[in-house]
Each structure stands twice: as C-alpha cells, then as structure tokens.
C-alpha cells in the first residue's frame, strides 16, 4: 500500500518537529518511516493513524536530541544525526589533538639551535604559512556560511568554525621566536594543529557539497 500525499505530509511534519533538517539524514529517515508504515499496514491490516503512532514511537528514541563531548555540550542534534557525525569526525578529532601534542613533545625534548640568518628565514617561512592557512580557512568559512542547506557535515563545520577565531588569538603575534631567540614550541605546535584543522575543514566542506549534490539540493 502506498501512502497518500496527505499521509506523506504528516510524516514530513513529524520530521520537522523532530528537527530533522539535515538532508542526508532526513531523506533516509523519511524513506525508512514510510516503508515501516506501509509494511505494518499491509501485515497488520491496521489504519494509517494507529500505525503512524506506533512507528513514530519506535523512531522517537533515535530522533531525540543529544550532545557529545567531541563537538561540545553546547551543540546538540537528533541522536541518529549525531551518531553519523561522530563516526565521520572521531578520527579527525583525535588526529587534531595529536597534531598538537606530538610536535610539542618532540620540540620540548629536542634542543634546537639556529644561526641568526636561519632564525630570520624560518620565522618568515612560518609567518607566511600561518597567513596562507588563515586565508584558506577564511575562504572556506565564507563559502560554508553562504550555504543554507544543512547536512551532518555542515554541522561538523559549524562546530569546528571556532578553530579559526581560537587560532587567530593564539597565532596573532606571528613571531615564532622569543626575545632570547629561542623557538617557541607551543606556538609552532599550535600552527601545526591549525594547519591540520584547516585540512579537516576542507575535507568536511567537500563532503558537505557532495551530500548536497547526491540529494540533488542546490
């Protein structure tokens, strides 16, 4: 049995109330719910209203809002979308942490000495890399901001956009050597982590655009 337009609209309204606005999740959940309703009506010979409530009750647990420490407790979304976001981002989260800790550890235990010329050249190189990374991240942020369509990847991008502001505050000085001429380990480690976070941001922006194209939303 195929549902009528009015019945399908009731399913759409249910998803709206549950804040299922992420197109990659919404399309899949909508298809599953409709299929569940149609199957139950056929097997149980029940009416639409009764079946709809049974199916909705089953899905409520998957659609309730939750948060995760990976993204921060300030961000919440339906459980089914959160689980997909966590699966997609978890590896990048741990790599981003390690991209700061490992360089900082290595630079702390290794005593590096540079000539004055090498210090100046290295400082200029690192400053250039920092500025270029900020430009790339800034452009990606603007492109993401202009996108109105939501996907689970745009949610990830939203939670990671703070990296731009945070890194700007940390790297604002643009001087990687202190007054004594020593390389500032934490400053360089922050830069390495920021470079990776920019790469991560690009990766998920690309996934976001692919999801829009897949579900034919422009």
Secondary structure as UniProt FT lines:
FT   HELIX           5..17
FT   TURN            18..19
FT   HELIX           23..44
FT   HELIX           48..63
FT   STRAND          65..68
FT   TURN            69..71
FT   STRAND          72..78
FT   HELIX           79..109
FT   HELIX           116..146
FT   HELIX           152..160
FT   HELIX           162..171
FT   TURN            172..173
FT   TURN            179..180
FT   HELIX           185..214
FT   TURN            215..216
//
